[in-house]
Amino acid sequence: MNLGLKDRVAFVAGASSGLGLAIATELAREGCRVALCSRNEARITAAAKAVREAAGVDQNRLLPLVCDVTDEAQIESSLRRTAEHFGGLNILVTNAGGPPAGFIDDFDADQWRKGIELNLISTINLCRHALPHLRRAAEVDDALARILMVTSVSAKQPVPNLYLSNTARAGVQGFAKSLAEELGPTGITVNTVLPGYTRTERLGELADAIEARSGKTKEEIEAGWSESTALKRLGEPEEFAAAVTFLASARAAYITGIAFPVEGGRVKHLL
Ligand SMILES: NC(=O)c1ccc[n+]([C@@H]2O[C@H](COP(=O)([O-])OP(=O)(O)OC[C@H]3O[C@@H](n4cnc5c(N)ncnc54)[C@H](OP(=O)(O)O)[C@@H]3O)[C@@H](O)[C@H]2O)c1
């Protein structure tokens, strides 16, 4: 299948490790020119090198950027630099780290605000500042303009100790559905992609938090996560990135407003 991604321009947030890094790699492999960002210059520079090697592409097809997605000014300037550097923007992938694990009594008001800023407000601001560029991309011949939001399976089924994530992801879902409806006539598609338990640094942090609280070993925790899925295993970042890349492609032009789970059959409801 030709995904029609050759020479398209993508911006992938939170891309120095984990899901973002895998998405940047897969998009580069499919021919995109990719801007990738994170907060840490050394990590994002190393990530760009890893993408270059894994995808077998020239350095000039990648643009590593330092951008904290909780800072609106950094978002605006990073997206503007991307569009200036590559001559436009076709694909926005919103993503960031996950908030700390915990229950209702574990967070004060400031921690709640930070969690919402990290996973909801950052998504909104990335979309707001990408939209002028995406609208231009949607108006040309052979147009392709896509928004993909990395959220969590917790948007479908809340995870017991992830209050901050559960709450922010539900907000992202409402925002995405609203945006898909409004942007539909322009041809810009908007979809969320929901990872389940996928082998990344974030998953290691969650296992640490549960280990400290429950006394279970990391191996027991991981085995429990695997057992909760139909496929009886954790996901790999590359499996998640493949789904995002398809939804970013020219072949996904008639898919918008959906929440696409990549979670090995963990959620048990019918639809
Ligand atoms: N892995 C899973 O099983 C799983 C399951 C459900 C949901 N999720 C969600 O999916 C998202 C990605 O998860 P992951 O597993 O890939 O996590 P990860 O391995 O911890 O990677 C997070 C990435 O985001 C970057 N980042 C963190 N805060 C940022 C900020 N404020 N601005 C810009 N970049 C930032 C980090 O880079 P720097 O440190 O270099 O800034 C890193 O590149 C998270 O929201 C997570 O909660 C993951």
The ligand as an SDF file (V2000), in Angstrom:
LIG
                    3D

 48 52  0  0  0  0  0  0  0  0999 V2000
    3.5520    3.5800   27.2700 N   0  0  0  0  0  0  0  0  0  0  0  0
    2.3320    3.2570   27.6600 C   0  0  0  0  0  0  0  0  0  0  0  0
    2.0570    2.1210   28.0260 O   0  0  0  0  0  0  0  0  0  0  0  0
    1.2310    4.3020   27.6340 C   0  0  0  0  0  0  0  0  0  0  0  0
   -0.0810    3.8790   27.8670 C   0  0  0  0  0  0  0  0  0  0  0  0
   -1.1040    4.8100   27.8400 C   0  0  0  0  0  0  0  0  0  0  0  0
   -0.8080    6.1430   27.6250 C   0  0  0  0  0  0  0  0  0  0  0  0
    0.4730    6.5290   27.4040 N   0  0  0  0  0  0  0  0  0  0  0  0
    0.7110    7.9490   27.1890 C   0  0  0  0  0  0  0  0  0  0  0  0
    1.3630    8.1870   25.9590 O   0  0  0  0  0  0  0  0  0  0  0  0
    2.2060    9.3370   26.0740 C   0  0  0  0  0  0  0  0  0  0  0  0
    3.6290    8.9600   25.6500 C   0  0  0  0  0  0  0  0  0  0  0  0
    4.0470    7.9280   26.5040 O   0  0  0  0  0  0  0  0  0  0  0  0
    5.4520    7.1770   26.4040 P   0  0  0  0  0  0  0  0  0  0  0  0
    5.1930    5.8310   26.9650 O   0  0  0  0  0  0  0  0  0  0  0  0
    6.0330    7.3210   25.0620 O   0  0  0  0  0  0  0  0  0  0  0  0
    6.2810    8.0340   27.4840 O   0  0  0  0  0  0  0  0  0  0  0  0
    7.8380    8.2780   27.6130 P   0  0  0  0  0  0  0  0  0  0  0  0
    8.6000    7.1170   27.1110 O   0  0  0  0  0  0  0  0  0  0  0  0
    8.0250    8.7330   29.0200 O   0  0  0  0  0  0  0  0  0  0  0  0
    8.0990    9.5110   26.6190 O   0  0  0  0  0  0  0  0  0  0  0  0
    7.5520   10.7600   26.8620 C   0  0  0  0  0  0  0  0  0  0  0  0
    8.1720   11.7530   25.8940 C   0  0  0  0  0  0  0  0  0  0  0  0
    7.5780   13.0260   26.0910 O   0  0  0  0  0  0  0  0  0  0  0  0
    8.6070   13.9900   26.3000 C   0  0  0  0  0  0  0  0  0  0  0  0
    8.0540   15.0100   27.1660 N   0  0  0  0  0  0  0  0  0  0  0  0
    7.6490   14.8750   28.4410 C   0  0  0  0  0  0  0  0  0  0  0  0
    7.1680   16.0260   28.9010 N   0  0  0  0  0  0  0  0  0  0  0  0
    7.2480   16.9190   27.8690 C   0  0  0  0  0  0  0  0  0  0  0  0
    6.9200   18.2940   27.7300 C   0  0  0  0  0  0  0  0  0  0  0  0
    6.3800   18.9900   28.7230 N   0  0  0  0  0  0  0  0  0  0  0  0
    7.1580   18.8770   26.5380 N   0  0  0  0  0  0  0  0  0  0  0  0
    7.7090   18.1920   25.5150 C   0  0  0  0  0  0  0  0  0  0  0  0
    8.0390   16.8940   25.5930 N   0  0  0  0  0  0  0  0  0  0  0  0
    7.8160   16.2750   26.7730 C   0  0  0  0  0  0  0  0  0  0  0  0
    9.7960   13.2360   26.8460 C   0  0  0  0  0  0  0  0  0  0  0  0
   11.0090   13.8420   26.4820 O   0  0  0  0  0  0  0  0  0  0  0  0
   11.9480   14.8050   27.3730 P   0  0  0  0  0  0  0  0  0  0  0  0
   12.0360   14.2010   28.7310 O   0  0  0  0  0  0  0  0  0  0  0  0
   13.2340   14.7640   26.5880 O   0  0  0  0  0  0  0  0  0  0  0  0
   11.2770   16.1390   27.3520 O   0  0  0  0  0  0  0  0  0  0  0  0
    9.6540   11.9300   26.0670 C   0  0  0  0  0  0  0  0  0  0  0  0
   10.2210   12.0670   24.7780 O   0  0  0  0  0  0  0  0  0  0  0  0
    2.1230    9.7820   27.5430 C   0  0  0  0  0  0  0  0  0  0  0  0
    1.1730   10.8140   27.6770 O   0  0  0  0  0  0  0  0  0  0  0  0
    1.6440    8.5300   28.2600 C   0  0  0  0  0  0  0  0  0  0  0  0
    0.9540    8.8040   29.4580 O   0  0  0  0  0  0  0  0  0  0  0  0
    1.4940    5.6470   27.3960 C   0  0  0  0  0  0  0  0  0  0  0  0
  1  2  1  0
  2  3  2  0
  2  4  1  0
  4  5  1  0
  4 48  2  0
  5  6  2  0
  6  7  1  0
  7  8  2  0
  8  9  1  0
  8 48  1  0
  9 10  1  0
  9 46  1  0
 10 11  1  0
 11 12  1  0
 11 44  1  0
 12 13  1  0
 13 14  1  0
 14 15  2  0
 14 16  1  0
 14 17  1  0
 17 18  1  0
 18 19  2  0
 18 20  1  0
 18 21  1  0
 21 22  1  0
 22 23  1  0
 23 24  1  0
 23 42  1  0
 24 25  1  0
 25 26  1  0
 25 36  1  0
 26 27  1  0
 26 35  1  0
 27 28  2  0
 28 29  1  0
 29 30  1  0
 29 35  2  0
 30 31  1  0
 30 32  2  0
 32 33  1  0
 33 34  2  0
 34 35  1  0
 36 37  1  0
 36 42  1  0
 37 38  1  0
 38 39  2  0
 38 40  1  0
 38 41  1  0
 42 43  1  0
 44 45  1  0
 44 46  1  0
 46 47  1  0
M  CHG  2   8   1  16  -1
M  END
$$$$
